[in-house]
Amino acid sequence: MNSTANTLSVFALGGINEIGKNMYVLQYADDIIIIDCGSKFPDESQLGIDLIIQDIAYLQENKDKIRGLVVTHGHEDHIGGIPYLLKQLNIPIYASKLTLGLIRIKLKEHKLLRESELVTVNSDSTLHFGSITTTFFKTNHSIPDCLGIAFETPEGIVVHTGDFKFDLTPVNGELPDLYKMAALGKKDVILLLSESTNAERPGFSQSERIVGEHIEEEFRKAHRKIFISTFASNVNRVQQIIDAAMKTNRKVALLGRSMVNVVSVAADLGYLTIPEGMLIEAQEVNHMDPENVVVLCTGSQGEPMAALARLASGSFRQVSVSPGDTVIFSASPIPGNEKSVSRIVDNLYQLGANVIYGSGSASGMHVSGHAFQEELRLMLALMKPKYFVPIHGELRMLHHHKRLAESVGIQSDNIFIIENGDVVDILGGVARQTRDVQSGNIFVDGFGIGEVGKIVMRDRKLLSEEGMLVVIVTLGKNRTLISGPDTFSRGFVFDPESKDLLNEVNEMVTKTIEEWKQSTANQRNLKRKIKNTVEQLLYVRTKRRPMILPFIIEI
C-alpha cells in the first residue's frame, strides 16, 4: 500500500460483511496500530477446518511499523486469532485486565506466553504510538472490561466503539462512560467505526439484569437437576447463575474446558464472586440429591464436542441428564447454528428433560450484548463524526447502519460501506476510498495454518458429496498391462452391488491403455485420459461426478 507520509489510513482485515475474525488497522505515516485479532468458526461447507483467521500479508510486509495490538474485549471473535498472529509478528498487546487474563490462557496453550509482551490498560489509560495518542472509554457488552478506543492523529480523532450496548442497570455496576463519549464528540472526530450487529433491530436492547430474574424464577420451579448452558465468556451471566444457585440452595458444577478456564480466570481477577464451597466436581453430581445441583456448561450453540451435546447424546461419562431434569439454553442461536441447536433440543426431550430454549425474548433467558437501532443512533449523536464506517456485521446490517447514520445528519457521501481490505484514506480532512490491500481467509486445519486452499476445499466438498473412485493399473516394459485395472469405490457406490458398473469402468480403462500404447504420450497423459473417460462414463450412467484417482504402478 503506497500512501503519502501524512495520510491517515484505516482498513479492516476481518469483521466487514461477516460476523467474526475482527481485525482493524489504523496507520499514520510510519505508525501502525492493530485493533483486535479475532477468529471465526467454519460453516458447514468448510469441511475439516478448525478455525478461520485473517490474511496478514500487509502487516508482515510492514512489520517494522507496527506499534502494537490494542484489544477491545475478550470474546473469541476479537482475541481468537492472537496466538497465530504472534507466531508471525511478536508485537506488544494492550488490553484490559480480564481480556488479558483470557488472552494468557490462549498464549499458554500455544506455548507463547513467556515471549509475549502484555500491557494492562483501563479506561483512564493513555498510550503514545509515535504520532498517535490512544485513549479509552468504558462500554457495556456481554463480557466485563470492554473498552471503546479513541486515536488522536494529526488528521483528527478516529473512534472505534468495539462491541457495545447502553445498559444503564448493568449487573456489575460498571456504567458506560457517556461523559467521555460526549467529550470526544465535542472534539474533531474525523472518523467513527461502529459495530452493526443489531442494526436491523428497532428500539433499545434490554438490560442483562432482567435475565437474572428469569433464571432465579426457573431455578425455584425446578424439582430435579438443572443444566444451564451459556457462553463461557459471559461472566456477568455466570455470576447471575451462581447467585440464583445460592438463593435456591444448589451447588454448581462446571462442565467444558472453556467454562472452567474462564470461571477460574474471572474469579482470580475479582470479576466473579463465588461463595466458599459453592463449586463441586463433575463426578459429584450424580451422587447428590438432584434438587441440590446446577450444572453450568458450554455448548449453547450446538457445538458437537461441547459438554451439552455430549450430555444430550448420553456420552458424558461423569454426568447424565435424567427424566424430569431442567435444561436451560441461556443464549440465542447464532445464525447458522439453528439446526445443531434443534438437534440437541430434540435429544434432550428424548431423554425426558424439560427444555427451556428459543430466542432471548421468547424464553427470557438471554438478552443481546449488542446495541439496537436507538443505541446506535445515540453513539452517532454523541460522537458527531465527519465520516462514518459501519463495521462488525454482514452487508445488510452495514446498510441498515448507514441509514441510521443518515437519520442523525451524517451526509450519505461521508459514509463508506467497505469490504475487508478496502482502505479509507484521509488527507487534509477529506476521506476517499480508492484502493485496497491484500485480505482474505486463512484456514487453520490441525497444526496447518494456511495450507488448505481453495483447491483442497473444493476436493473435500466433492468427496463429501460424490465420493471417490480409485483405479489401479500395473504396467510393465513396453507399456504392457501386467495386472488390473482394479477399481475401488469409497462413498460413491457399494462395490458388491455395482459389479456391472465397475466392470464397465475396468473395460473402459483397459481400452484407454490400449489406445495410449499406440501413442508417444507420457504417463501423465495416460492418467488424465483415464480420469476423463471414467468421469464421462460415470456421469452418463449415474449423473454423479465422484473424484477419480488413477494410480499407475510401473514394474
N, C-alpha and C positions, 0 to 999 in steps of 0.2 A: 504494500500500500504506500503510494507516494503522496505525501501531503506537505503543505507549506509548514515551516517550522512553528509558526504561531497559530496554526489551525487547531481547533478543538474538535476531536473526532470521537463519535460514540457509535458502538455497534454491538450486536448480540451474536454469540456463537452457539446459543441454545436458549430456548424459552419463548421464541416467537413462533406463532402458528403451531404450537404444541403445548402439552402440559408435561413439564419435566425438563431435566438436564439444563437448568438455568445457568447461563454464564453471560455476563455483560462486560464490555471493555470500554474504558474511557482513556483517551490519550490526548495529551497536550505536549507538543514539542517532543522531547525525548523521555517523557514520563508516562508510563502505562500503569493503570490500576485495573485489576480484575475484580469484578463483583460477583460473588457466588460461583460455585463449581459443583453443579448437581449431576444426577444421573436419572435415567428413567428405565422402567422395565419394558421388555419387549411385548409386542402384541402377538396374537395367535399365529400370524403369518411369518414371524421371525423365529423359525424353528431352531431350537438348540442354543439360542442366545441367552446369556445370563443377565446382561446389563448393556445399556447404551449410554455412551459418553460423547463429549464434543470432539470435533476435529480441531486441534490446537496448532495447526501448521503455522499460522500467522504469529502466534505467541512464541513458538520455537525459533522462528526467524528473527524475532525482536526480543529475545530473552534478556539481553543486557539492559533493556529499557524498562523492564517490569519492576515496579517498586513494591508490589505486594498483592495479596488476595484479601479482600475485605468481604466478610460473610454477614448476611442479614439475619439468618436464623438457622436452626438446626434440623430442618426437615431434609429427607433424602434427596428431594429434587433440587436442593441447594448445597448439600455437602457430600452427596454420594460419590461424586467424581474426584474428590480431593486426593485420595491415595494415588490414583492413576495420573493426575496432574503432577504431583510431587515426584513421581518416579522419573519424570522427564524434565521438570523445572523445579529446582529446590529454592522456593521463594518463601518469605515470611507470610504468616496467616494472622489476620486481625479479626477477632470475633468476641462476642460476649462470653461470660463465664460458663453458662450452661452449654452454649453452642460449642465452645472449645472442649468441654467435657465430652460431648458426643463425638467430636472430631478425633479426640485422643483414642477413643475405642477403635475407630477405623484404622488409624495410623498404627496402633499397637498390633492389630490383626495382620497388617501388611508389613510389619517389622520396619516401620519408618519413623516411629515416634522419637527415637534418640537423635535422629539427624534433623528433625523439623524445628523451625523457629515459630513458636506460638505466642501471640501477644494478646492479652486480655484488654478489651475496651468496654466502655459503657456509654450511656447517653451524654455524659459530661466530657468525654474524651475528645482531644483534638490531635490529629496526625498531620504531619507535613511531608509530602512527597514531592520534592523539587518545587515546581511552580504551582502545585495543587495542595490546598489545605482541606482536610476532611474532618467533618463534624457529624454528630449523630443525634437522633431523636427517638424517643420511645414510641412503639406502636403495639397494638393488640393483634394477636393471631391465636391459633390453636396450640401454640407452644410458648412457654415463657421466654423472656430475654430477647425479644425481637427488636430490631433496630431499622429505622429508615436512615438513609445516608445523604449528606449534602457535600458536594465537592465545589469548593470555591476556586475558580480558574480565572485567568486574565480575561476570558470571554464572558464571564458571568457564572452563576451558580447552576450546577446540574444536580437535580434531586432524584434519587432512586428510592421509591417507597418501601421496597421489599413487599412481602405478603402482609396484608393488614386488614383490619376492620376497626370500627369505632365502638368499643364495648365500654360503656360508662359505669357498668357494675361488674368488673372482672373478678373472677374467683380469687386471684392472688392480690387484688387491690392495686395493681400497677396500671394506672390510668394512661391513656395515650397523651403524648405531650403536645396538646393543642397550641399552647403558647409558643413553643419553639417553631411549630409548623407555620403559625401565623406570622411570626417574626421573619422567617425565611421569605414568606410571600411579600413582605414589605421591602425586601431587597430585590436584587435583579436576578430572578430565577429565569435563566435563559432557556432551560430545557427541563421538562419533567418526564421521568419514566415511571409509569404507574401500572400496577397489576390489573388484569382484566378478567379474572376467573369468573366472577359473578356479574359481569356487565349486562347480562340478559335478565337479571332478576330485579324486579322493582322494589322500592321501599328500602328499609333498613334490615340488616341481619339481626338475629336475636342474640341476647346475651348468653354466654356459656353458663351463667348461674342457674338458668331455668332447667338445664339438663340434670343438675344435681338433685333438684326437687323430684323430677320424674324417676331418677334412679332410686332414690330413697323410698319412694312410693311402691315401686315394683319389688324392692327388697323386702318390704313389710308384707306384701301379698304372698310371696313365695313360701312354699311349705317344705321344699327339699333343697338340694344343692342349687346354687346359682352359678352359671357360667356367663361371663360378660367379656366381649371382645371389642377392642378399640385400637387405635393407632398407638404404638408404644411411646411415640414422641409427644402424645397429647398429655403432658404432665398434669395440667390442671384437671383434666377428666379423670386421670388416675387418682388424684387427690380426692375428688368427689366420690369416687368408688370406695376408697379407703374410709372416708368419713361416713358413708352410708353403711358400710360393713360394721364400723364401730358402733353406730347408733342401733343397729339391729342384732348386735351380739354375735357377729360372724367373724371367723378368721379368713385370711386371704392367702391363697396360693398363686404363685406366678408361673405361667407356662409360656414357653417361647424364649429363645435366646435374646432377641432384641428387647423383649419386655423386661427380662431380668437385668440386662445391661443398662437400659435407660433408667429403670427404677433405682438401681444401685448408684448410678452417677448423680441423678437428681436428688436423692436422699443425702448423699455425701456432701453435695454442694449447697444444701439447705433449701432446695426448691420443692421438696416433699416432706411432709410431717407424718411419720409412721409411728404409732404408739408401740411401745415395747411389747413384744410377744404377739403382735398382730399378724406377722407373716409366718406361714408354715411351709414345710416342704411338700412337693407334689405327692410323694409317697404316703403322706399322712392323710390325704383327702378321703380315700375310700375306707379309712379306719375311724373316721369321726362321724358323729351324728350329722346327717345330711342338712339339717336345718341350721347348722352352725358353720357352714362353709361357703365361701365365694371363690371361684376360680377366675382369675383375671388373665386373659390370654391374647395372643396375636391371632391374625387370620380373618379379620373383619372384611377383607377384600376377596376372600375365596382362594387365597394362595394355596396351591395343592400340598405343599410341605409344611405349612404353618400349623400351629397347635390345634386350631379349631377344626380344620379339615381332617386332621388325624383323629380328633375326638369324634367327629361326625361319622367317620368310617369305622370306628371301633378299633383303630390301630395304635392308640396311645396306651402304652403298657401300664403306666402308673395310675392313670385316672380314667374313669369311664362315665359316660352320660347314661343315666337310668331313667325309666319311665317316671314322669312327674317332675323331673328337674326343669328348671327355667334357664333358657339360653337367650341372652340379650345381645343384639348387634348394636353397639354404640358408635356407629359410623354409617354414613350413606355410601353405597357402592360408587366407586369412581367409574365414569363412563367407560364401557368395555369390559367391566368386571361383573356385570349383572348375571350372566349365565353361570359363572363359577359360584357366585354367592347363592343363587337359586338352587343349585345342585346340593350345596351344603345344607341349606334350609330344609330341602326335601329329605335328606338323610337324617337330619335331627328329628323331624317329625316321625320318620320310620322308627326311630329309637324310642318314641313316646314322649319326647320333650315338649314343653310349652315354649314356643319360639316367638320372641318379640323382635321384629325386623321391619325394614322398609325405610323410606326417606325420613330424614330427621323430623320434618313437620308432621309426618304421619304417626311416628312412634313416640316422639318427644325425647328420644334418646340421643339426639345429635343436633348440633347447630353448626353452621358453616363457620370457618375461620377466615373467610374472605368477604370483602366489602361488597354490599349490594349497590344498586344504582345511586341512591341518595348519598351514600357514604363516598362513592367515587366522585360524585359532584362536589361534595364537601372538601375532599382533598384537592381537587382542581381549584376550588374557590379560595382555599387557604393559600395555596402555592402561587396562584396567578402567573403561570409560566407564559413566556412568549411563544415557545414551541413545545409540542407535546408528542411523545411516542408511547402509545399503549403497548404494554408487554405482558408476558406471562398469560398466554391464552391462545385458543385456536382462532382461526381467521374471523369467524362470525363474531366472537367476543371482542376482538380488536375493533371491528367496525361498529359494534354497539357502543363501545367506549368512546370512539371518535364522535358519535352523535351526542353523547353526554357532554363531551368537551365543547362541542359547538353550542350546546344549550346554555353553557355558562359564559359564553362570549369569546371563546378562542376561535380565531379565523380558520376556516377549513384548510386554506393553503399552508397553514402553520402546523398542521397535524400530519405526521408521517406514519403510514401503515407500511411496515418494513418486513422483510424476511431475514432469517438468520444470515449474517454475512453482509447485509446492506449497511453502508456507512453513512451516517448523518454527519456532515462537516459543517462547522460553524466558524465563520471568519468575518470579523468586523460586524458582529451582531446579526449576520444573515446566515440562515441554515439552508443547506442543499443536500439532496441525496442523489448522487450521480454515479457512484462506484460501489464496489464491494470487495470483500476479502474472501479467502477460501473458508468454507464452513461445511458441516455435514455431520453424519452419524458415524461413530466408531463403535464397532461391536466387540463386546467382551465375551469370550467363549472359553470357560475354564481359565487356564493360565494364559490363553492367547488374547492379545489386545490388537485389534485391527487386522487380524489375519483372515477374518471372514469377510469377504467382499460380496458384491452383487452376484458374481457367478456362482459362488458357493451357496448363497441363499437361494438362488434360482434352482440349483441342483437339489437342495434339501426340499424345496417346495414340490419339485417334480417327483422326488422319491416318495414324499408323504402322500401325494395324490394319485400317482400312477404306478409306483413300484419300479422294479428294475428286472432286466433280463441279462444274464451273463452267458456269453458264448465263448467256449474254449476250443481252440484247434491246435494240433501239433503238426509242425511241418518239418520235413527232412531236407536233405540236399536236393537240388534241382526243383525246389518248390513242391515236392510231393507231399500229399496229405497222408500222414502216418496214422493219426487217430483223431477221432472226433468227426464232426463237431459234437460237443457236449453242451447242452443248454440247461441252465438253472434259473428258476424264477423265484423272486422274493418280493412279495407284496403286489404281484401282478396277476398271476393265475396259480392255482393249486396244481402242481405237476401231475399227480396221478389222474386227475380229472381232465387234463388238457393234453393228452398224449398226441392226438391228431394234430393240434395246432403246433406243438413243439417239434413234431416230426417234420411238419411243413417248413418250419424255420430252419431245421437242420439241412433239409434238401436245398433250400434257397441259399444257405451259406456254402454248401458244397459246390453248387453251380457257380457262385460268385468267385470261389477259389479257382475253379477250373478256367474261368474267363481271365482271371488275374495272371494265371500261369503263362498264358499266351502273350502277355504284355511285358513291358520293361519297367512297370511301376514298382515302387518300393513297398515295404510292409506297412508304412504309414498310410499309403494309398489304399491298401487292402483293408485295413481297419475301418477307414472311412467308408469304403464301399459296403462292407458287411453291416456297419451301423445304419447306413442309409437304406439299403434294401430290406433289412429286417424291420426297420422302423416303418417303412411303407407297407409291408406285408401285414404287420400287426394292426396298423390303423385301419386298413381295408377290412380285416377280419373282426376287429374288436372295437373300433372307434376310440382307441386309447393309445397314448404315446408314453410307454414306460421308458426309463433310462436304459439304453443299450450299452453294455460294456463288453467289447470284444477283447479277448486275450489270445495272443499268438505265442506259442512256445516253439522255439527253434532247436532242433537236435542235430 
